[in-house]
């Protein structure tokens, strides 16, 4: 067979293999971490650092409690956390 055809066939196979490895690296290194973060309820920052952030209530930082139990329950539900049951008063 013509050596030029054999050489082109080999070049095509190598390019195909390199493209497949590049797609696998992209999937494992860039796409999967984002999917895992979003599935866990985090906020994905796809910028330079590519970090997974967890949403928190501002009252968790400041120590101020949301006085309205219904509003607190809705805020916790929006973050994906279950509100704790209030202790029973004797």
N, CA, C and O atoms as a CHARMM CRD file, in Angstrom:
* protein
*
  360
    1    1 UNK  N      0.84000  -1.17700   0.00000 PROA 1      0.00000
    2    1 UNK  CA     0.00000   0.00000   0.00000 PROA 1      0.00000
    3    1 UNK  C      0.88900   1.24500   0.00000 PROA 1      0.00000
    4    1 UNK  O      2.06000   1.18600   0.37400 PROA 1      0.00000
    5    2 UNK  N      0.32800   2.34300  -0.41400 PROA 2      0.00000
    6    2 UNK  CA     1.05900   3.59600  -0.50700 PROA 2      0.00000
    7    2 UNK  C      1.50900   4.05400   0.89000 PROA 2      0.00000
    8    2 UNK  O      0.67900   4.09500   1.79800 PROA 2      0.00000
    9    3 UNK  N      2.80200   4.40400   1.10100 PROA 3      0.00000
   10    3 UNK  CA     3.26300   4.82100   2.42800 PROA 3      0.00000
   11    3 UNK  C      2.61000   6.11800   2.90000 PROA 3      0.00000
   12    3 UNK  O      2.48300   6.33100   4.10600 PROA 3      0.00000
   13    4 UNK  N      2.19800   6.97900   1.99200 PROA 4      0.00000
   14    4 UNK  CA     1.54000   8.22200   2.39300 PROA 4      0.00000
   15    4 UNK  C      0.19100   7.92400   3.04900 PROA 4      0.00000
   16    4 UNK  O     -0.19000   8.58900   4.01200 PROA 4      0.00000
   17    5 UNK  N     -0.52200   6.93700   2.53600 PROA 5      0.00000
   18    5 UNK  CA    -1.81100   6.56500   3.11200 PROA 5      0.00000
   19    5 UNK  C     -1.61100   5.97100   4.50100 PROA 5      0.00000
   20    5 UNK  O     -2.37100   6.26400   5.42400 PROA 5      0.00000
   21    6 UNK  N     -0.58100   5.13400   4.64600 PROA 6      0.00000
   22    6 UNK  CA    -0.29400   4.54300   5.95700 PROA 6      0.00000
   23    6 UNK  C      0.06200   5.63400   6.97400 PROA 6      0.00000
   24    6 UNK  O     -0.38700   5.58300   8.11900 PROA 6      0.00000
   25    7 UNK  N      0.85300   6.60300   6.56600 PROA 7      0.00000
   26    7 UNK  CA     1.25300   7.69200   7.43700 PROA 7      0.00000
   27    7 UNK  C      0.03300   8.54300   7.82500 PROA 7      0.00000
   28    7 UNK  O     -0.11800   8.90200   8.99300 PROA 7      0.00000
   29    8 UNK  N     -0.83100   8.86600   6.86600 PROA 8      0.00000
   30    8 UNK  CA    -2.03800   9.63800   7.16100 PROA 8      0.00000
   31    8 UNK  C     -2.98700   8.87800   8.08500 PROA 8      0.00000
   32    8 UNK  O     -3.63400   9.47400   8.94700 PROA 8      0.00000
   33    9 UNK  N     -3.06700   7.55900   7.90300 PROA 9      0.00000
   34    9 UNK  CA    -3.90200   6.73800   8.77000 PROA 9      0.00000
   35    9 UNK  C     -3.37700   6.78800  10.21100 PROA 9      0.00000
   36    9 UNK  O     -4.14800   6.92100  11.16100 PROA 9      0.00000
   37   10 UNK  N     -2.06700   6.67900  10.35200 PROA 10     0.00000
   38   10 UNK  CA    -1.46000   6.73200  11.67700 PROA 10     0.00000
   39   10 UNK  C     -1.66000   8.10800  12.31700 PROA 10     0.00000
   40   10 UNK  O     -1.95700   8.19800  13.50900 PROA 10     0.00000
   41   11 UNK  N     -1.50100   9.16600  11.54400 PROA 11     0.00000
   42   11 UNK  CA    -1.71300  10.51900  12.06600 PROA 11     0.00000
   43   11 UNK  C     -3.16700  10.70500  12.50700 PROA 11     0.00000
   44   11 UNK  O     -3.42000  11.30700  13.55000 PROA 11     0.00000
   45   12 UNK  N     -4.11700  10.20000  11.73300 PROA 12     0.00000
   46   12 UNK  CA    -5.53100  10.31300  12.07500 PROA 12     0.00000
   47   12 UNK  C     -5.83700   9.54900  13.36300 PROA 12     0.00000
   48   12 UNK  O     -6.58700  10.04400  14.20500 PROA 12     0.00000
   49   13 UNK  N     -5.27800   8.37100  13.52900 PROA 13     0.00000
   50   13 UNK  CA    -5.51100   7.58500  14.74700 PROA 13     0.00000
   51   13 UNK  C     -4.91500   8.27300  15.97700 PROA 13     0.00000
   52   13 UNK  O     -5.52300   8.27400  17.04800 PROA 13     0.00000
   53   14 UNK  N     -3.73600   8.85100  15.82200 PROA 14     0.00000
   54   14 UNK  CA    -3.10600   9.55600  16.94100 PROA 14     0.00000
   55   14 UNK  C     -3.93000  10.79700  17.31800 PROA 14     0.00000
   56   14 UNK  O     -4.15100  11.05400  18.50100 PROA 14     0.00000
   57   15 UNK  N     -4.37600  11.55400  16.33500 PROA 15     0.00000
   58   15 UNK  CA    -5.20600  12.72400  16.61800 PROA 15     0.00000
   59   15 UNK  C     -6.51800  12.33100  17.29200 PROA 15     0.00000
   60   15 UNK  O     -6.99400  13.02000  18.19500 PROA 15     0.00000
   61   16 UNK  N     -7.09200  11.22600  16.84800 PROA 16     0.00000
   62   16 UNK  CA    -8.32500  10.72500  17.46100 PROA 16     0.00000
   63   16 UNK  C     -8.08200  10.34900  18.92000 PROA 16     0.00000
   64   16 UNK  O     -8.90100  10.67000  19.78200 PROA 16     0.00000
   65   17 UNK  N     -6.98000   9.68200  19.20700 PROA 17     0.00000
   66   17 UNK  CA    -6.65900   9.28600  20.57800 PROA 17     0.00000
   67   17 UNK  C     -6.40000  10.50800  21.45000 PROA 17     0.00000
   68   17 UNK  O     -6.86600  10.56400  22.58800 PROA 17     0.00000
   69   18 UNK  N     -5.67300  11.47500  20.93900 PROA 18     0.00000
   70   18 UNK  CA    -5.38500  12.69000  21.70700 PROA 18     0.00000
   71   18 UNK  C     -6.67700  13.45900  21.99000 PROA 18     0.00000
   72   18 UNK  O     -6.85300  13.97900  23.09200 PROA 18     0.00000
   73   19 UNK  N     -7.57000  13.53800  21.02500 PROA 19     0.00000
   74   19 UNK  CA    -8.84900  14.23200  21.23100 PROA 19     0.00000
   75   19 UNK  C     -9.67600  13.52900  22.30400 PROA 19     0.00000
   76   19 UNK  O    -10.31000  14.19200  23.12500 PROA 19     0.00000
   77   20 UNK  N     -9.67900  12.19400  22.30700 PROA 20     0.00000
   78   20 UNK  CA   -10.43500  11.45300  23.31600 PROA 20     0.00000
   79   20 UNK  C     -9.85500  11.67000  24.71400 PROA 20     0.00000
   80   20 UNK  O    -10.61000  11.83000  25.67300 PROA 20     0.00000
   81   21 UNK  N     -8.54500  11.67700  24.84200 PROA 21     0.00000
   82   21 UNK  CA    -7.91800  11.92100  26.13900 PROA 21     0.00000
   83   21 UNK  C     -8.21500  13.34500  26.61000 PROA 21     0.00000
   84   21 UNK  O     -8.45900  13.56200  27.79700 PROA 21     0.00000
   85   22 UNK  N     -8.19900  14.30600  25.70300 PROA 22     0.00000
   86   22 UNK  CA    -8.50200  15.69000  26.06700 PROA 22     0.00000
   87   22 UNK  C     -9.94400  15.82700  26.54300 PROA 22     0.00000
   88   22 UNK  O    -10.20500  16.53500  27.51500 PROA 22     0.00000
   89   23 UNK  N    -10.87100  15.16800  25.88300 PROA 23     0.00000
   90   23 UNK  CA   -12.27800  15.23300  26.30500 PROA 23     0.00000
   91   23 UNK  C    -12.47100  14.56600  27.66000 PROA 23     0.00000
   92   23 UNK  O    -13.25000  15.05400  28.47800 PROA 23     0.00000
   93   24 UNK  N    -11.78000  13.46400  27.91100 PROA 24     0.00000
   94   24 UNK  CA   -11.86600  12.78800  29.19800 PROA 24     0.00000
   95   24 UNK  C    -11.31200  13.67900  30.30900 PROA 24     0.00000
   96   24 UNK  O    -11.90800  13.78100  31.38100 PROA 24     0.00000
   97   25 UNK  N    -10.17300  14.32200  30.05200 PROA 25     0.00000
   98   25 UNK  CA    -9.58600  15.21700  31.05500 PROA 25     0.00000
   99   25 UNK  C    -10.51700  16.39100  31.33800 PROA 25     0.00000
  100   25 UNK  O    -10.65900  16.79000  32.49400 PROA 25     0.00000
  101   26 UNK  N    -11.14800  16.94800  30.32300 PROA 26     0.00000
  102   26 UNK  CA   -12.09300  18.05300  30.51600 PROA 26     0.00000
  103   26 UNK  C    -13.28100  17.60000  31.35900 PROA 26     0.00000
  104   26 UNK  O    -13.71100  18.31400  32.26500 PROA 26     0.00000
  105   27 UNK  N    -13.80700  16.42100  31.06300 PROA 27     0.00000
  106   27 UNK  CA   -14.96500  15.90600  31.78600 PROA 27     0.00000
  107   27 UNK  C    -14.62900  15.66600  33.25300 PROA 27     0.00000
  108   27 UNK  O    -15.38800  16.05800  34.14000 PROA 27     0.00000
  109   28 UNK  N    -13.50100  15.02600  33.50600 PROA 28     0.00000
  110   28 UNK  CA   -13.13200  14.67600  34.88200 PROA 28     0.00000
  111   28 UNK  C    -12.64500  15.89700  35.64800 PROA 28     0.00000
  112   28 UNK  O    -12.93300  16.02600  36.83800 PROA 28     0.00000
  113   29 UNK  N    -11.92300  16.78500  35.00300 PROA 29     0.00000
  114   29 UNK  CA   -11.31600  17.91400  35.69800 PROA 29     0.00000
  115   29 UNK  C    -12.17400  19.15100  35.81200 PROA 29     0.00000
  116   29 UNK  O    -11.97500  19.94900  36.72800 PROA 29     0.00000
  117   30 UNK  N    -13.12400  19.33700  34.91300 PROA 30     0.00000
  118   30 UNK  CA   -13.90400  20.57800  34.91800 PROA 30     0.00000
  119   30 UNK  C    -15.39700  20.35400  35.09500 PROA 30     0.00000
  120   30 UNK  O    -16.03300  21.06900  35.86900 PROA 30     0.00000
  121   31 UNK  N    -15.96000  19.40000  34.41300 PROA 31     0.00000
  122   31 UNK  CA   -17.41700  19.24000  34.43700 PROA 31     0.00000
  123   31 UNK  C    -17.88600  18.49700  35.69300 PROA 31     0.00000
  124   31 UNK  O    -18.84100  18.92500  36.34200 PROA 31     0.00000
  125   32 UNK  N    -17.22900  17.40000  36.03500 PROA 32     0.00000
  126   32 UNK  CA   -17.67900  16.58700  37.16900 PROA 32     0.00000
  127   32 UNK  C    -17.62400  17.32800  38.50700 PROA 32     0.00000
  128   32 UNK  O    -18.56600  17.20000  39.28900 PROA 32     0.00000
  129   33 UNK  N    -16.56600  18.10100  38.81200 PROA 33     0.00000
  130   33 UNK  CA   -16.59500  18.83100  40.09000 PROA 33     0.00000
  131   33 UNK  C    -17.77300  19.80200  40.20100 PROA 33     0.00000
  132   33 UNK  O    -18.34600  19.97200  41.27800 PROA 33     0.00000
  133   34 UNK  N    -18.12600  20.43000  39.09200 PROA 34     0.00000
  134   34 UNK  CA   -19.27300  21.33500  39.11700 PROA 34     0.00000
  135   34 UNK  C    -20.56500  20.57300  39.38400 PROA 34     0.00000
  136   34 UNK  O    -21.39900  21.02700  40.16800 PROA 34     0.00000
  137   35 UNK  N    -20.73800  19.42600  38.74600 PROA 35     0.00000
  138   35 UNK  CA   -21.96000  18.63700  38.95500 PROA 35     0.00000
  139   35 UNK  C    -22.04200  18.12900  40.39400 PROA 35     0.00000
  140   35 UNK  O    -23.12000  18.13400  40.98800 PROA 35     0.00000
  141   36 UNK  N    -20.91100  17.69100  40.96300 PROA 36     0.00000
  142   36 UNK  CA   -20.91400  17.22200  42.35200 PROA 36     0.00000
  143   36 UNK  C    -21.25100  18.35800  43.31100 PROA 36     0.00000
  144   36 UNK  O    -21.98200  18.15600  44.28000 PROA 36     0.00000
  145   37 UNK  N    -20.72900  19.54000  43.04900 PROA 37     0.00000
  146   37 UNK  CA   -21.00200  20.69500  43.90500 PROA 37     0.00000
  147   37 UNK  C    -22.48400  21.06200  43.86500 PROA 37     0.00000
  148   37 UNK  O    -23.11000  21.25400  44.90800 PROA 37     0.00000
  149   38 UNK  N    -23.03500  21.15700  42.67200 PROA 38     0.00000
  150   38 UNK  CA   -24.43500  21.53200  42.53600 PROA 38     0.00000
  151   38 UNK  C    -25.36100  20.47100  43.11200 PROA 38     0.00000
  152   38 UNK  O    -26.40700  20.80300  43.66900 PROA 38     0.00000
  153   39 UNK  N    -24.98600  19.18300  42.98400 PROA 39     0.00000
  154   39 UNK  CA   -25.80000  18.10700  43.54100 PROA 39     0.00000
  155   39 UNK  C    -25.79100  18.13700  45.07000 PROA 39     0.00000
  156   39 UNK  O    -26.76000  17.72600  45.70800 PROA 39     0.00000
  157   40 UNK  N    -24.69700  18.62300  45.65300 PROA 40     0.00000
  158   40 UNK  CA   -24.60200  18.70800  47.11000 PROA 40     0.00000
  159   40 UNK  C    -25.26200  19.96700  47.65300 PROA 40     0.00000
  160   40 UNK  O    -25.29500  20.16900  48.86700 PROA 40     0.00000
  161   41 UNK  N    -25.78800  20.81600  46.77800 PROA 41     0.00000
  162   41 UNK  CA   -26.46800  22.03000  47.21900 PROA 41     0.00000
  163   41 UNK  C    -25.55500  23.22500  47.36100 PROA 41     0.00000
  164   41 UNK  O    -25.92700  24.22300  47.97700 PROA 41     0.00000
  165   42 UNK  N    -24.36300  23.13600  46.79700 PROA 42     0.00000
  166   42 UNK  CA   -23.41900  24.24200  46.89100 PROA 42     0.00000
  167   42 UNK  C    -23.59200  25.23000  45.75400 PROA 42     0.00000
  168   42 UNK  O    -24.40900  25.04400  44.85200 PROA 42     0.00000
  169   43 UNK  N    -22.79700  26.28400  45.82600 PROA 43     0.00000
  170   43 UNK  CA   -22.77200  27.30500  44.76900 PROA 43     0.00000
  171   43 UNK  C    -21.43900  27.19700  44.06500 PROA 43     0.00000
  172   43 UNK  O    -20.40000  27.35500  44.70600 PROA 43     0.00000
  173   44 UNK  N    -21.43000  26.93700  42.78200 PROA 44     0.00000
  174   44 UNK  CA   -20.20900  26.73000  42.02600 PROA 44     0.00000
  175   44 UNK  C    -19.67700  28.05200  41.49100 PROA 44     0.00000
  176   44 UNK  O    -20.40000  28.81300  40.84700 PROA 44     0.00000
  177   45 UNK  N    -18.40700  28.31200  41.76700 PROA 45     0.00000
  178   45 UNK  CA   -17.72100  29.48100  41.22700 PROA 45     0.00000
  179   45 UNK  C    -16.80700  28.98000  40.12700 PROA 45     0.00000
  180   45 UNK  O    -15.75500  28.40600  40.40700 PROA 45     0.00000
  181   46 UNK  N    -17.19000  29.18900  38.89700 PROA 46     0.00000
  182   46 UNK  CA   -16.42700  28.67300  37.76800 PROA 46     0.00000
  183   46 UNK  C    -15.31100  29.58000  37.32100 PROA 46     0.00000
  184   46 UNK  O    -14.76800  29.39300  36.23200 PROA 46     0.00000
  185   47 UNK  N    -14.95600  30.54500  38.11700 PROA 47     0.00000
  186   47 UNK  CA   -13.89000  31.47100  37.75300 PROA 47     0.00000
  187   47 UNK  C    -12.52000  30.83800  37.87300 PROA 47     0.00000
  188   47 UNK  O    -12.36400  29.63500  37.66100 PROA 47     0.00000
  189   48 UNK  N    -11.53700  31.63800  38.20900 PROA 48     0.00000
  190   48 UNK  CA   -10.15200  31.18800  38.25800 PROA 48     0.00000
  191   48 UNK  C     -9.93100  30.10200  39.30800 PROA 48     0.00000
  192   48 UNK  O     -9.21500  29.13400  39.05300 PROA 48     0.00000
  193   49 UNK  N    -10.53700  30.25300  40.47900 PROA 49     0.00000
  194   49 UNK  CA   -10.29300  29.30400  41.56300 PROA 49     0.00000
  195   49 UNK  C    -11.13900  28.04600  41.47200 PROA 49     0.00000
  196   49 UNK  O    -10.74300  27.00200  41.99100 PROA 49     0.00000
  197   50 UNK  N    -12.29700  28.12200  40.82400 PROA 50     0.00000
  198   50 UNK  CA   -13.19500  26.99100  40.65300 PROA 50     0.00000
  199   50 UNK  C    -13.46900  26.29600  41.98500 PROA 50     0.00000
  200   50 UNK  O    -13.06400  25.15300  42.19700 PROA 50     0.00000
  201   51 UNK  N    -14.15700  26.99500  42.87200 PROA 51     0.00000
  202   51 UNK  CA   -14.43500  26.46600  44.19800 PROA 51     0.00000
  203   51 UNK  C    -15.93500  26.24400  44.38400 PROA 51     0.00000
  204   51 UNK  O    -16.76400  26.84900  43.70400 PROA 51     0.00000
  205   52 UNK  N    -16.24900  25.36500  45.31700 PROA 52     0.00000
  206   52 UNK  CA   -17.63000  25.06900  45.66900 PROA 52     0.00000
  207   52 UNK  C    -17.92700  25.75200  46.99200 PROA 52     0.00000
  208   52 UNK  O    -17.32900  25.42400  48.01700 PROA 52     0.00000
  209   53 UNK  N    -18.85600  26.70400  46.97000 PROA 53     0.00000
  210   53 UNK  CA   -19.21200  27.42200  48.19200 PROA 53     0.00000
  211   53 UNK  C    -20.50300  26.89100  48.77400 PROA 53     0.00000
  212   53 UNK  O    -21.39100  26.44600  48.04600 PROA 53     0.00000
  213   54 UNK  N    -20.60000  26.94100  50.08100 PROA 54     0.00000
  214   54 UNK  CA   -21.81900  26.53000  50.76500 PROA 54     0.00000
  215   54 UNK  C    -22.56400  27.77600  51.21500 PROA 54     0.00000
  216   54 UNK  O    -21.97700  28.62800  51.88100 PROA 54     0.00000
  217   55 UNK  N    -23.84400  27.90700  50.86700 PROA 55     0.00000
  218   55 UNK  CA   -24.61700  29.06300  51.31900 PROA 55     0.00000
  219   55 UNK  C    -24.87400  28.97500  52.82300 PROA 55     0.00000
  220   55 UNK  O    -25.16100  27.90300  53.35500 PROA 55     0.00000
  221   56 UNK  N    -24.76700  30.11800  53.49400 PROA 56     0.00000
  222   56 UNK  CA   -25.04700  30.17600  54.92700 PROA 56     0.00000
  223   56 UNK  C    -25.94700  31.38000  55.19000 PROA 56     0.00000
  224   56 UNK  O    -25.98700  32.33000  54.40800 PROA 56     0.00000
  225   57 UNK  N    -26.64700  31.31800  56.27700 PROA 57     0.00000
  226   57 UNK  CA   -27.49900  32.43800  56.67900 PROA 57     0.00000
  227   57 UNK  C    -26.63200  33.54400  57.25800 PROA 57     0.00000
  228   57 UNK  O    -25.63800  33.26600  57.92800 PROA 57     0.00000
  229   58 UNK  N    -26.99400  34.78100  57.00900 PROA 58     0.00000
  230   58 UNK  CA   -26.26000  35.90500  57.57800 PROA 58     0.00000
  231   58 UNK  C    -26.37800  35.89300  59.09300 PROA 58     0.00000
  232   58 UNK  O    -25.48900  36.37600  59.79400 PROA 58     0.00000
  233   59 UNK  N    -27.47500  35.34200  59.59600 PROA 59     0.00000
  234   59 UNK  CA   -27.62900  35.26100  61.05200 PROA 59     0.00000
  235   59 UNK  C    -26.63700  34.27600  61.66200 PROA 59     0.00000
  236   59 UNK  O    -26.30000  34.40200  62.83900 PROA 59     0.00000
  237   60 UNK  N    -26.16100  33.29600  60.89100 PROA 60     0.00000
  238   60 UNK  CA   -25.12500  32.38700  61.38600 PROA 60     0.00000
  239   60 UNK  C    -23.80600  33.12700  61.58300 PROA 60     0.00000
  240   60 UNK  O    -23.02500  32.77100  62.46600 PROA 60     0.00000
  241   61 UNK  N    -23.55000  34.14200  60.78100 PROA 61     0.00000
  242   61 UNK  CA   -22.30800  34.90200  60.87600 PROA 61     0.00000
  243   61 UNK  C    -22.39500  35.94500  61.98300 PROA 61     0.00000
  244   61 UNK  O    -21.48500  36.07100  62.80200 PROA 61     0.00000
  245   62 UNK  N    -23.49100  36.68900  62.00200 PROA 62     0.00000
  246   62 UNK  CA   -23.60600  37.81200  62.93000 PROA 62     0.00000
  247   62 UNK  C    -24.08000  37.39300  64.30900 PROA 62     0.00000
  248   62 UNK  O    -23.86700  38.11900  65.28000 PROA 62     0.00000
  249   63 UNK  N    -24.71800  36.23800  64.41500 PROA 63     0.00000
  250   63 UNK  CA   -25.24700  35.80900  65.70400 PROA 63     0.00000
  251   63 UNK  C    -26.64000  36.33300  65.99000 PROA 63     0.00000
  252   63 UNK  O    -27.23700  35.98400  67.00900 PROA 63     0.00000
  253   64 UNK  N    -27.16500  37.16300  65.10700 PROA 64     0.00000
  254   64 UNK  CA   -28.52100  37.67800  65.29500 PROA 64     0.00000
  255   64 UNK  C    -29.50300  36.60600  64.83700 PROA 64     0.00000
  256   64 UNK  O    -29.35000  36.03300  63.75800 PROA 64     0.00000
  257   65 UNK  N    -30.48200  36.34800  65.63900 PROA 65     0.00000
  258   65 UNK  CA   -31.45400  35.30600  65.34600 PROA 65     0.00000
  259   65 UNK  C    -32.63200  35.90100  64.59500 PROA 65     0.00000
  260   65 UNK  O    -33.08200  37.00400  64.90600 PROA 65     0.00000
  261   66 UNK  N    -33.12900  35.17600  63.61300 PROA 66     0.00000
  262   66 UNK  CA   -34.34600  35.58400  62.91900 PROA 66     0.00000
  263   66 UNK  C    -35.50100  35.30600  63.87300 PROA 66     0.00000
  264   66 UNK  O    -35.77600  34.15500  64.21100 PROA 66     0.00000
  265   67 UNK  N    -36.17200  36.36700  64.30200 PROA 67     0.00000
  266   67 UNK  CA   -37.17200  36.25200  65.36500 PROA 67     0.00000
  267   67 UNK  C    -38.42600  35.50800  64.90800 PROA 67     0.00000
  268   67 UNK  O    -38.99700  34.73600  65.67800 PROA 67     0.00000
  269   68 UNK  N    -38.85200  35.72500  63.69100 PROA 68     0.00000
  270   68 UNK  CA   -40.07600  35.09400  63.19500 PROA 68     0.00000
  271   68 UNK  C    -39.78400  33.63900  62.84800 PROA 68     0.00000
  272   68 UNK  O    -38.97600  33.37700  61.95700 PROA 68     0.00000
  273   69 UNK  N    -40.42500  32.67700  63.53500 PROA 69     0.00000
  274   69 UNK  CA   -40.13300  31.26100  63.26800 PROA 69     0.00000
  275   69 UNK  C    -40.45400  30.84000  61.83000 PROA 69     0.00000
  276   69 UNK  O    -39.75900  30.00600  61.24900 PROA 69     0.00000
  277   70 UNK  N    -41.50400  31.42000  61.27000 PROA 70     0.00000
  278   70 UNK  CA   -41.86100  31.06400  59.89800 PROA 70     0.00000
  279   70 UNK  C    -40.80300  31.57200  58.92100 PROA 70     0.00000
  280   70 UNK  O    -40.42500  30.85800  57.99200 PROA 70     0.00000
  281   71 UNK  N    -40.32200  32.80500  59.12400 PROA 71     0.00000
  282   71 UNK  CA   -39.28900  33.36300  58.24700 PROA 71     0.00000
  283   71 UNK  C    -37.99200  32.58500  58.38200 PROA 71     0.00000
  284   71 UNK  O    -37.30900  32.34600  57.38500 PROA 71     0.00000
  285   72 UNK  N    -37.63700  32.18200  59.61200 PROA 72     0.00000
  286   72 UNK  CA   -36.41200  31.38800  59.81100 PROA 72     0.00000
  287   72 UNK  C    -36.53300  30.03400  59.12400 PROA 72     0.00000
  288   72 UNK  O    -35.58600  29.57200  58.48800 PROA 72     0.00000
  289   73 UNK  N    -37.69800  29.39800  59.25000 PROA 73     0.00000
  290   73 UNK  CA   -37.89300  28.09500  58.60500 PROA 73     0.00000
  291   73 UNK  C    -37.79500  28.21800  57.08700 PROA 73     0.00000
  292   73 UNK  O    -37.22600  27.34300  56.43400 PROA 73     0.00000
  293   74 UNK  N    -38.33800  29.28300  56.52400 PROA 74     0.00000
  294   74 UNK  CA   -38.25300  29.49000  55.07800 PROA 74     0.00000
  295   74 UNK  C    -36.81500  29.76400  54.63400 PROA 74     0.00000
  296   74 UNK  O    -36.38700  29.29200  53.58100 PROA 74     0.00000
  297   75 UNK  N    -36.06900  30.53000  55.44100 PROA 75     0.00000
  298   75 UNK  CA   -34.67000  30.81200  55.10100 PROA 75     0.00000
  299   75 UNK  C    -33.83500  29.53900  55.15000 PROA 75     0.00000
  300   75 UNK  O    -33.00100  29.31200  54.27400 PROA 75     0.00000
  301   76 UNK  N    -34.04800  28.71000  56.16100 PROA 76     0.00000
  302   76 UNK  CA   -33.31100  27.44600  56.24900 PROA 76     0.00000
  303   76 UNK  C    -33.69200  26.50400  55.11400 PROA 76     0.00000
  304   76 UNK  O    -32.84200  25.79300  54.57800 PROA 76     0.00000
  305   77 UNK  N    -34.96500  26.50000  54.75400 PROA 77     0.00000
  306   77 UNK  CA   -35.42000  25.64500  53.66100 PROA 77     0.00000
  307   77 UNK  C    -34.80200  26.09100  52.34000 PROA 77     0.00000
  308   77 UNK  O    -34.47100  25.25300  51.50200 PROA 77     0.00000
  309   78 UNK  N    -34.64100  27.39700  52.14400 PROA 78     0.00000
  310   78 UNK  CA   -34.03300  27.91100  50.92200 PROA 78     0.00000
  311   78 UNK  C    -32.57100  27.48900  50.80500 PROA 78     0.00000
  312   78 UNK  O    -32.04900  27.35400  49.69800 PROA 78     0.00000
  313   79 UNK  N    -31.91200  27.28200  51.94000 PROA 79     0.00000
  314   79 UNK  CA   -30.52100  26.83900  51.93400 PROA 79     0.00000
  315   79 UNK  C    -30.38500  25.32900  51.87100 PROA 79     0.00000
  316   79 UNK  O    -29.28200  24.80700  51.71400 PROA 79     0.00000
  317   80 UNK  N    -31.49900  24.62700  51.99300 PROA 80     0.00000
  318   80 UNK  CA   -31.44500  23.17100  51.94600 PROA 80     0.00000
  319   80 UNK  C    -31.20300  22.54800  53.30200 PROA 80     0.00000
  320   80 UNK  O    -30.85300  21.37100  53.38800 PROA 80     0.00000
  321   81 UNK  N    -31.38300  23.30900  54.35600 PROA 81     0.00000
  322   81 UNK  CA   -31.22500  22.77000  55.71300 PROA 81     0.00000
  323   81 UNK  C    -32.60700  22.65500  56.35300 PROA 81     0.00000
  324   81 UNK  O    -33.48100  23.49100  56.12400 PROA 81     0.00000
  325   82 UNK  N    -32.78600  21.62900  57.14200 PROA 82     0.00000
  326   82 UNK  CA   -34.05800  21.44000  57.82800 PROA 82     0.00000
  327   82 UNK  C    -34.06400  22.26400  59.10600 PROA 82     0.00000
  328   82 UNK  O    -33.10300  22.22400  59.87500 PROA 82     0.00000
  329   83 UNK  N    -35.14100  23.01300  59.34100 PROA 83     0.00000
  330   83 UNK  CA   -35.21100  23.77700  60.59700 PROA 83     0.00000
  331   83 UNK  C    -35.32700  22.82100  61.78500 PROA 83     0.00000
  332   83 UNK  O    -36.00400  21.79500  61.72300 PROA 83     0.00000
  333   84 UNK  N    -34.64100  23.19600  62.87000 PROA 84     0.00000
  334   84 UNK  CA   -34.70700  22.38900  64.09000 PROA 84     0.00000
  335   84 UNK  C    -36.01800  22.69100  64.80200 PROA 84     0.00000
  336   84 UNK  O    -36.51200  23.81900  64.78800 PROA 84     0.00000
  337   85 UNK  N    -36.56100  21.66200  65.42000 PROA 85     0.00000
  338   85 UNK  CA   -37.81200  21.84300  66.16400 PROA 85     0.00000
  339   85 UNK  C    -37.54300  22.68000  67.41600 PROA 85     0.00000
  340   85 UNK  O    -36.53500  22.49300  68.09800 PROA 85     0.00000
  341   86 UNK  N    -38.43800  23.58400  67.69700 PROA 86     0.00000
  342   86 UNK  CA   -38.30600  24.43000  68.87900 PROA 86     0.00000
  343   86 UNK  C    -38.53600  23.57700  70.11800 PROA 86     0.00000
  344   86 UNK  O    -39.41300  22.71300  70.11700 PROA 86     0.00000
  345   87 UNK  N    -37.76300  23.80800  71.17300 PROA 87     0.00000
  346   87 UNK  CA   -37.97200  23.03100  72.40000 PROA 87     0.00000
  347   87 UNK  C    -39.33400  23.36100  73.01400 PROA 87     0.00000
  348   87 UNK  O    -39.80700  24.49700  72.96700 PROA 87     0.00000
  349   88 UNK  N    -39.93000  22.34300  73.57800 PROA 88     0.00000
  350   88 UNK  CA   -41.25000  22.51800  74.19600 PROA 88     0.00000
  351   88 UNK  C    -41.11000  23.31800  75.48500 PROA 88     0.00000
  352   88 UNK  O    -40.21200  23.07600  76.29200 PROA 88     0.00000
  353   89 UNK  N    -42.02400  24.28600  75.66300 PROA 89     0.00000
  354   89 UNK  CA   -42.01400  25.09800  76.87900 PROA 89     0.00000
  355   89 UNK  C    -42.87200  24.41700  77.92800 PROA 89     0.00000
  356   89 UNK  O    -43.99300  23.99800  77.63800 PROA 89     0.00000
  357   90 UNK  N    -42.34800  24.30200  79.16200 PROA 90     0.00000
  358   90 UNK  CA   -43.15600  23.64900  80.21300 PROA 90     0.00000
  359   90 UNK  C    -44.28100  24.51000  80.71500 PROA 90     0.00000
  360   90 UNK  O    -45.03400  24.09100  81.59300 PROA 90     0.00000
